[in-house]
Amino acid sequence: MSGYTPGEQPKDMKYVKLNTNENPYPPSPAVAKAMKSFCTDRLRLYPDPLACELRKTIADIFRLKPENIIVGNGSDDILTITTRAFVGEGEPLASFEPSYSLYPVLAELQACRCIKIPLRYDGDFHIPPDSAEKAKDARLFYIARPNAPTGTLFPIDEIKKICRKFKGVVFVDEAYADFADDNCVGLLKEFPNLIVGRTLSKSYSLAGLRLGYALASREIIEGMMKVKDSYNVGMLVQALAVAALKDRKYFNETKKKICRTRAFLVKSLNEKGFEVCGSQSNFVFAAPPDNDGGGLYRRLKKNGILVRYFKGPVTGRFVRITVGTDGEIRTLLRNT
Ligand SMILES: Cc1ncc(COP(=O)(O)O)c(C=O)c1O
């Protein structure tokens, strides 16, 4: 198997780095404070395997119970746990295409097939109406909402329709939902087969910390808890994640700044003749006027700006640009 290819992480930071959807702003100052006051003697001991305080903190934010929450070493760990919990050898999983390229890799790891359902494109990406039907043999359906790399926020009614019709587990990957107008957390009450995945990597500026989580019914979480590594989230990570999650003010301010810069980036790219997909994330998927995404990627890289390029008949026209600071985006725009 070929494995997952992560975006480039250059050792020297001479690049304007707009390729892996990290947050350009530092994490909340509460994180640094929690780190300074953390007693390192405690690291002698194993962490709380149930991450009780952290799960309670998350539960309070969403008005759920800790029994509805599982935490992991980034949301990639949550995705691995989900695949292992719900897909047996030879039982397919389903995902859209283009979408997060880890989903088919997880299928391969589980020795199962990935049913790839192409999104419809007509200037933007749409869920085809017969998706649940196409996915009917699968046990698990991965839907990134907002989608990556396109940034699309599929209508919530489409998600409901899939939850209703699809017989297996629906995982709505909301890695970018904090930058969007709505999310699927409210659907959990209605659909016992739904899991909503989240991460602190994007909206909390903590990609390096590695903390992801999922929200679901008690029964689903119980099943996932059996599959996870006992100590899948370290003690320091648990403490720092609690500090970050509790600072709602900083979180909201950072989120607003990113959304403002996104609007500026979209408008500027449109003015330059780019075809820009509607984005509800901290990145935009945009095709230059000559439709040569690869060419633009290489030109930008030569000029010290990293964006992400996904080759392929649909995606190859585009580049994916992370929303950086206003200064970084101005530098990008000068070079496009
Ligand atoms: C759709 C989607 N889900 C999950 C992840 C993984 O995030 P994490 O850093 O929490 O593992 C990413 C990372 O880019 C992503 O794009």
The ligand as an ORCA input file, in Angstrom:
! r2SCAN-3c Opt
* xyz 0 1
  C     -11.021     16.708      7.001
  C      -9.924     16.478      7.994
  N     -10.142     15.657      9.029
  C      -9.190     15.419      9.941
  C      -7.945     16.000      9.854
  C      -6.891     15.637     10.854
  O      -6.750     16.557     11.832
  P      -5.935     16.265     13.159
  O      -4.810     17.232     13.163
  O      -6.908     16.486     14.268
  O      -5.471     14.828     13.115
  C      -7.659     16.858      8.797
  C      -6.325     17.474      8.693
  O      -5.978     18.232      7.885
  C      -8.672     17.101      7.837
  O      -8.446     17.898      6.789
*
